Amino acid sequence: MNLADEYSEQNRARLAVFDFDGTLISGQSGFLLFRYLLSRGFLTATQASRLSWWGIRYATHLPKRQEEPREIIFSALAGRTPEEVGRIMDDFYETVLKERYRALGKAEVERRRREGCVTLLVSATFADIAQRAARDMHFDGVVATDMRRDESGLYTGEVEGEVVAGPQKRVVVEKWADEHIGEGKWTIAYAYGDHYTDLALLGKAEKPFAVSPGRTLRRAARRLDWPIVDWR
């Protein structure tokens, strides 16, 4: 389907944008992938310690680089081909993530699809994981964090571009919509997120939803009179 041909400035696409970690699934896919790789001997104790220190800084709102935990995790896969990484990610998805989907979240995605919305999955997680989730849940589009490859196509362990997190989620959603639908031909009708870093994206939506939110997002949602839903 060519979305650009479906809509106009008079007939705008209505986007329903869903976060992944903590919203459609229980838990954080990055941490779960870390545990998966560690249990299978892909990560070292030093890498695990570095990631734990980043987690402490994240939890206490101390300065940190968003790229750092992804690069630590993906450094375990550096030098591997996309096919090798794809097989690892497929096994991780099937054995760990698939059972963590929230039934109410899946039902909401389907409800918005039946309503006629263009559904978009946006996530800080790795593109391989997000793309698999988008296929399983029949999203119209997906935007996630990609990892760099060298000239021969092997993964380098570095982030390609910016991490799709925090205010960057709103930026990439707008960019995706402009490129796939057309400038002035869309609006974000609904947005769903669980974390305070989703505030910029949620604030762009006509109707934002705080999904099983943390304390900071819950306070903001109450102040802004946004619906709070529990999909746990």
VENNORZI-V869778 format. One record per pair of residues at least 24 apart in sequence whose ideal C-beta (glycine too) atoms are under 8 Angstrom apart, sorted by the first residue. I is the first residue (numbers start at 1). GAP is how many residues later the second one is. Records with the same first field share a line. If there is no record, write none. Layout:
I->GAP, GAP
This chain:
1->139
3->115, 137, 177, 178
4->176, 177, 178, 181
6->175
7->174, 175, 178, 179
8->177
9->175, 176
12->172, 173, 174, 175
13->104, 105, 164, 168, 172, 173, 174
14->101, 102, 103, 104, 172, 173, 175, 176
15->102, 103, 104, 105, 158, 162, 171, 172, 173, 174, 175
16->93, 96, 97, 99, 101, 102, 103, 104, 173, 174, 175, 176
17->103, 105, 156, 171, 173, 174, 175, 184, 188
18->87, 90, 91, 101, 102, 103, 104, 121, 173, 174
19->103, 104, 150, 173, 174, 175, 176, 179, 182, 192
20->101, 102, 103, 105, 110, 113, 124
21->102, 103, 104, 173
22->172, 173, 189, 190
23->79, 82, 169, 170, 171, 188, 189, 208
24->77, 78, 81, 82, 85, 97, 109, 113
25->72, 75, 76, 77, 80
26->74, 76, 206
27->73
29->68, 94, 96, 97, 100
30->39, 40, 43, 94, 95, 96
31->24
32->60, 64, 65, 68
33->40, 59, 63, 93, 96
34->35, 39
36->56, 59, 60
37->36, 39, 40
42->34, 35, 46
43->30, 33
47->25, 26, 28, 29
66->58, 96, 97, 99, 100
67->91, 92, 96
70->54, 56, 75, 77, 89, 93
71->86, 87, 88
74->52, 73, 81, 83, 84, 85
75->82
76->81
77->78, 80
78->76, 77, 78, 79
79->75, 76
80->74, 75
81->72, 73, 74
82->67, 71, 73
85->43, 70
86->42
89->37, 39, 40, 43
90->42
92->37
93->36, 39, 40
97->32, 36
98->38
102->129, 130
104->125, 127
105->87, 106, 126
106->31
108->84, 123
109->28, 29, 30
110->28
112->78
113->25
117->72, 73
118->63, 68
120->53, 56, 57
122->42, 47, 50, 51, 79
123->41
124->39, 40, 41, 45
141->35, 39
143->29, 30, 33
165->32
166->31, 34
167->33
169->29, 31, 32
170->30, 31, 33, 34
173->28, 31
174->30
193->24
196->24
202->24
